[in-house]
Amino acid sequence: MILKNHLGEVLKFFNDTDNYLHKTFGVRVRSKIVNELLGDIENKNILDVGCGNGLISLEYAKVNKLTLVDISNNMLALAKDNAQLMGIDSVDYYQGSIEDFDSSKKYDSMIVIGILSHLKSINSTIIKLKKILKREGDLIIQFSDYSSIITKMNIFLSKRNYPINKLTKDEMLQIIDSLGFKLKSEIQYSILLPGMGRLPDKILYHLTMLTYKNSFLSNYGTEIIWHLKKK
């Protein structure tokens, strides 16, 4: 059951940017994975939903048109600061939920990392994204696989004051198929048990990269990033 003040609680959680960015390893690994899946692209319209501090997608703004969307004004402030540090001034910013995002523009590629757990409706959000994604467009989307005992433990111990969506890989496969997407490629990674977040950022980065690069360990990863194509 979704609480009536769900959106406000999500905003409150992510406006305290340290809740998500107190460690940098996750953003660094996700940035590498997104780059591997999307590859080198130029002269495209790219939408990054739930952009955080922007460091997953800002490199693309050097040769593409990038739009950053985040519910948190504090996150967007960090993204703007990072864009300035990188000498990038051609980014569009939208502060608000994806549910309220209104665009007449069609996008070639979309990056949707770290938000599915926090949405009021996964189906309606993906339907909305599909409407503004060009035909044969690319959707990079991430979720935590609830069929993993580690994911269940992490959600149970979460300090968030709102319900977290619980998604299994099989459920997500059914959703994307029913909504007109095909799975092009997949990367599975990360085996971080509760309490491991206290380890130094450098160690966490190398542990996570190990699950990303090792074909055996990746099978046990809790995080999944898909490269989807619009049918």
C-alpha positions as CSV (number, residue, x, y, z in Angstrom):
1,M,0.0,0.0,0.0
2,I,1.4,3.4,-1.0
3,L,1.1,6.2,1.6
4,K,-0.7,9.4,0.7
5,N,2.4,11.4,1.5
6,H,4.7,9.0,-0.5
7,L,6.1,11.7,-2.8
8,G,6.9,14.0,0.1
9,E,8.7,11.3,2.0
10,V,10.7,10.4,-1.1
11,L,11.7,14.1,-1.6
12,K,12.6,14.4,2.1
13,F,14.9,11.3,1.9
14,F,16.8,12.4,-1.2
15,N,17.0,16.1,-0.3
16,D,19.3,14.8,2.4
17,T,21.9,14.0,-0.3
18,D,24.1,12.1,2.1
19,N,21.5,9.4,2.2
20,Y,22.5,8.4,-1.3
21,L,25.9,10.0,-1.8
22,H,27.7,9.4,1.4
23,K,29.7,6.8,-0.6
24,T,30.8,7.4,-4.2
25,F,31.4,3.8,-5.3
26,G,27.9,3.1,-6.5
27,V,27.7,6.1,-8.8
28,R,31.1,5.3,-10.2
29,V,30.2,1.7,-11.0
30,R,26.8,2.6,-12.4
31,S,28.5,5.2,-14.7
32,K,30.8,2.6,-16.1
33,I,28.0,0.1,-16.7
34,V,25.8,2.7,-18.4
35,N,28.7,3.7,-20.7
36,E,29.3,0.0,-21.5
37,L,25.6,-0.5,-22.4
38,L,25.0,2.7,-24.3
39,G,28.5,3.0,-25.8
40,D,29.8,6.2,-27.5
41,I,26.9,8.2,-28.9
42,E,26.8,11.7,-30.4
43,N,24.2,14.2,-31.4
44,K,21.4,12.5,-29.5
45,N,18.7,13.7,-27.1
46,I,19.3,11.9,-23.7
47,L,17.0,12.0,-20.7
48,D,18.4,11.0,-17.3
49,V,15.6,10.4,-14.8
50,G,16.6,10.4,-11.1
51,C,20.0,11.9,-12.1
52,G,21.3,12.5,-8.6
53,N,24.5,14.5,-8.8
54,G,24.6,14.0,-12.6
55,L,27.9,12.0,-12.7
56,I,26.3,9.0,-14.4
57,S,25.4,10.9,-17.5
58,L,27.1,14.3,-17.6
59,E,29.9,13.1,-19.8
60,Y,27.4,12.5,-22.5
61,A,26.5,16.2,-22.5
62,K,29.8,17.1,-24.1
63,V,28.5,15.7,-27.5
64,N,24.8,15.2,-26.9
65,K,21.8,17.2,-25.6
66,L,21.2,16.1,-22.1
67,T,18.1,16.7,-19.8
68,L,18.5,15.9,-16.1
69,V,15.4,15.2,-14.0
70,D,15.3,14.7,-10.2
71,I,12.7,15.1,-7.5
72,S,15.3,16.7,-5.2
73,N,16.4,20.3,-5.7
74,N,19.5,19.6,-3.6
75,M,20.5,16.8,-5.9
76,L,20.0,19.0,-9.0
77,A,22.1,21.7,-7.3
78,L,25.0,19.1,-7.0
79,A,24.4,18.2,-10.7
80,K,24.7,21.8,-11.8
81,D,27.9,22.2,-9.7
82,N,29.4,19.1,-11.4
83,A,28.4,20.4,-14.8
84,Q,30.1,23.7,-14.1
85,L,33.2,21.9,-12.9
86,M,33.3,19.9,-16.2
87,G,32.8,23.0,-18.3
88,I,29.3,21.9,-19.5
89,D,26.7,24.5,-19.9
90,S,24.2,22.9,-22.4
91,V,22.1,20.8,-19.9
92,D,18.4,21.2,-19.3
93,Y,17.3,20.7,-15.7
94,Y,13.8,19.7,-14.4
95,Q,13.1,19.5,-10.6
96,G,10.2,17.3,-9.9
97,S,8.9,13.7,-10.2
98,I,8.9,11.9,-13.5
99,E,5.1,11.6,-13.0
100,D,4.9,15.4,-13.4
101,F,7.5,15.7,-16.1
102,D,5.9,17.0,-19.3
103,S,7.9,17.0,-22.5
104,S,7.0,17.6,-26.1
105,K,10.5,16.4,-27.0
106,K,11.2,12.8,-28.1
107,Y,14.4,11.2,-26.7
108,D,16.8,8.9,-28.4
109,S,18.1,7.4,-25.1
110,M,16.9,7.3,-21.5
111,I,18.8,6.5,-18.3
112,V,16.6,5.4,-15.4
113,I,18.8,4.4,-12.5
114,G,17.8,4.0,-8.8
115,I,14.2,5.2,-9.0
116,L,12.0,2.1,-9.6
117,S,12.0,1.3,-5.9
118,H,10.6,4.7,-5.1
119,L,7.8,5.2,-7.7
120,K,4.1,5.2,-6.9
121,S,3.5,3.2,-10.1
122,I,6.2,1.4,-12.1
123,N,3.8,0.5,-15.0
124,S,2.5,4.0,-15.5
125,T,6.0,5.5,-15.3
126,I,7.4,3.1,-17.9
127,I,4.3,3.8,-20.1
128,K,5.1,7.6,-19.8
129,L,8.7,7.1,-20.7
130,K,7.8,5.0,-23.7
131,K,5.6,7.8,-25.1
132,I,8.6,10.2,-25.2
133,L,11.1,7.7,-26.3
134,K,11.8,7.5,-30.0
135,R,11.0,4.4,-32.0
136,E,13.9,1.9,-31.6
137,G,15.1,4.2,-28.7
138,D,17.3,2.9,-25.9
139,L,16.2,2.6,-22.3
140,I,18.8,1.9,-19.6
141,I,16.9,0.8,-16.5
142,Q,18.1,-0.5,-13.1
143,F,16.4,-2.4,-10.3
144,S,17.2,-4.5,-7.3
145,D,16.2,-8.1,-7.6
146,Y,13.8,-9.0,-4.8
147,S,14.3,-12.7,-5.4
148,S,17.8,-12.3,-3.7
149,I,17.8,-12.8,0.1
150,I,20.4,-9.9,0.3
151,T,17.9,-7.5,-1.4
152,K,15.2,-8.6,1.1
153,M,17.5,-8.0,4.0
154,N,18.5,-4.6,2.8
155,I,14.9,-3.5,2.2
156,F,13.9,-4.8,5.6
157,L,16.7,-2.8,7.3
158,S,16.0,0.3,5.2
159,K,15.4,3.6,7.2
160,R,13.0,5.0,4.6
161,N,9.6,6.2,5.8
162,Y,7.7,5.0,2.7
163,P,7.1,1.6,1.1
164,I,9.8,0.3,-1.2
165,N,8.6,-1.5,-4.4
166,K,9.8,-5.1,-4.4
167,L,10.7,-6.3,-7.9
168,T,11.9,-9.7,-9.0
169,K,13.6,-10.2,-12.3
170,D,10.8,-12.4,-13.6
171,E,8.2,-9.7,-12.7
172,M,10.3,-7.1,-14.5
173,L,10.6,-9.3,-17.6
174,Q,6.8,-9.5,-17.7
175,I,6.4,-5.8,-17.3
176,I,8.8,-4.8,-20.0
177,D,7.4,-7.3,-22.4
178,S,3.8,-6.2,-21.8
179,L,4.7,-2.6,-22.3
180,G,6.5,-3.0,-25.6
181,F,10.2,-3.3,-24.8
182,K,12.7,-6.0,-25.7
183,L,15.8,-6.9,-23.6
184,K,19.0,-6.2,-25.6
185,S,21.6,-6.8,-22.9
186,E,21.9,-7.2,-19.1
187,I,24.5,-6.6,-16.4
188,Q,24.1,-8.0,-13.0
189,Y,26.4,-7.0,-10.1
190,S,26.9,-6.2,-6.4
191,I,26.8,-8.5,-3.5
192,L,26.9,-6.2,-0.5
193,L,25.5,-7.6,2.7
194,P,24.0,-5.4,5.4
195,G,26.7,-3.6,7.3
196,M,29.2,-3.7,4.5
197,G,28.4,-0.1,3.8
198,R,30.7,0.9,6.7
199,L,33.7,-0.3,4.7
200,P,35.9,2.4,3.0
201,D,34.6,3.6,-0.3
202,K,37.7,2.3,-2.1
203,I,37.2,-1.2,-0.9
204,L,33.4,-1.1,-1.7
205,Y,34.3,0.1,-5.2
206,H,36.7,-2.8,-5.9
207,L,34.3,-5.4,-4.4
208,T,31.4,-4.1,-6.6
209,M,33.6,-4.0,-9.7
210,L,34.7,-7.6,-9.0
211,T,31.0,-8.7,-9.2
212,Y,30.5,-6.6,-12.3
213,K,33.5,-8.1,-14.1
214,N,33.5,-11.7,-12.8
215,S,30.9,-13.8,-14.8
216,F,30.5,-16.3,-11.9
217,L,30.0,-13.7,-9.1
218,S,27.7,-11.5,-11.2
219,N,25.2,-14.4,-11.2
220,Y,24.6,-13.7,-7.5
221,G,24.5,-9.9,-7.9
222,T,21.5,-8.1,-6.4
223,E,21.5,-5.2,-8.8
224,I,20.4,-5.5,-12.5
225,I,20.8,-2.9,-15.2
226,W,19.1,-3.6,-18.5
227,H,19.6,-2.1,-22.0
228,L,16.0,-2.2,-23.4
229,K,14.9,-1.3,-26.9
230,K,11.5,0.1,-27.7
231,K,9.7,-2.3,-30.0
